[in-house]
Amino acid sequence: MLPELSPAARALSAPPRPAPLRLRLDADALAANWQALNRMSGHAGAAVKADAYGLGAAQVVPVLARAGCRDWFVAHWCEAAEIMEHVPASSIAVLHGPLDHADVAFAVSSGVRPVLNSLAQAARWIAGGGGVCHVMVDTGINRLGLAMADLADPLLARLDIDLCLSHLASADEDSAQNAEQLARFAAVRAVVRARRYSLANSAGIALGAAYHADLTRPGIALYGGIVRPELAGVVRAVASPQAAVIQVRDLAAGERVGYNATFVAPHAMRLGVIALGYADGYLRCWSDCGGMAHGGTSLPVVGRVSMDLTAIDISAAPQIREGDWVAVDYDLPTAAAKSGLSQYELLTLLHRRFARSAL
Ligand SMILES: *Cc1c(COP(=O)(O)O)cnc(C)c1O
């Protein structure tokens, strides 16, 4: 008789199947987007916070580094730690700044640079040993950053500032606030001594050369977001969520689909049940509204999206078998208009159940 394997040994010899969900990144499009934004703005960095907007920093950062990117922006200290194996620590800026002395100690020992957002953070930085840092000045968004009135404080003269930043509130609109913030930023530049100045996010890049300063900080446009019409034709789609059909069923006319039976088959039809639901970031707004595609055939979502499952009408693609993959309709501007979600939300929603890979 064969000796019985322990449960742990059995698990190792046959690891359980991961969710049949994958997020394919087009590495060429990602690199081309950074290069286009870099050309357009003179010198671009990259916002890679929130796991590179949900696309996977481990996949995105090496591609952008090879394309030439040298400046990285994350929100949290733990996000800096995640990308430190790919890029020099001194090229990573933590936007939320040092919230306590432990953050300062991490920055000083690792070389990751804080973005100081208040006089209190500046004092903390100096007290902890400091060194080269970045400074955010608020020019009107009232989110993070020193107030214009703080700039006369003598503490500022004691900082060794690489980047002096500000952030635009309404760059994706033709708003008078853009020119107002630009004028305030000119006043900031006159009083804050820094090696480099930076104002524009993706949408700000499209506002023109006056907004570009020394370094731009695109995020969403790197990942295929079109946040101003000027970026259409410049920025290519990068992310493609895909999911497997795990069951095929034939329905008779009159049969109901999904929770609360919001869909009733108007005629006999074939259904594909997809292993994708709101727990994966495919929210209920796609119920009876979203779509998927298989080999060029459109397959509309029918019924409610549930936690881990969504049904699609595959009558037009009867060759589909269980295990086949379908691509979720996720063209960002179109999907945003259809769902009411922002292009940013559409990307950052995608759950870690998706296996990320750069192709
Ligand atoms: C997120 C962020 C960016 C990038 O913005 P996009 O609109 O995605 O280009 C730039 N700067 C700061 C301070 C940010 O928080």
The ligand as a Tripos MOL2 file, in Angstrom:
@<TRIPOS>MOLECULE
LIG
   15    15     1     0     0
SMALL
NO_CHARGES

@<TRIPOS>ATOM
      1 C1         -2.5590   60.7650   -8.5230 C.3       1 LIG1
      2 C2         -1.7310   61.9730   -8.6880 C.ar      1 LIG1
      3 C3         -1.1770   62.3050   -9.9470 C.ar      1 LIG1
      4 C4         -1.5490   61.5930  -11.2190 C.3       1 LIG1
      5 O1         -2.8280   62.0430  -11.6450 O.3       1 LIG1
      6 P1         -3.5330   61.5350  -12.9800 P.3       1 LIG1
      7 O2         -4.7620   62.3540  -13.0620 O.co2     1 LIG1
      8 O3         -3.8090   60.1070  -12.8000 O.co2     1 LIG1
      9 O4         -2.5760   61.7960  -14.1000 O.co2     1 LIG1
     10 C5         -0.3070   63.3710   -9.9890 C.ar      1 LIG1
     11 N1         -0.0070   64.0810   -8.8810 N.ar      1 LIG1
     12 C6         -0.5370   63.8170   -7.6720 C.ar      1 LIG1
     13 C7         -0.1840   64.6470   -6.5120 C.3       1 LIG1
     14 C8         -1.4230   62.7700   -7.5430 C.ar      1 LIG1
     15 O5         -1.9840   62.5050   -6.3460 O.3       1 LIG1
@<TRIPOS>BOND
     1     1     2 1
     2     2     3 ar
     3     2    14 ar
     4     3     4 1
     5     3    10 ar
     6     4     5 1
     7     5     6 1
     8     6     7 2
     9     6     8 1
    10     6     9 1
    11    10    11 ar
    12    11    12 ar
    13    12    13 1
    14    12    14 ar
    15    14    15 1
@<TRIPOS>SUBSTRUCTURE
     1 LIG1         1 GROUP 0 **** ****
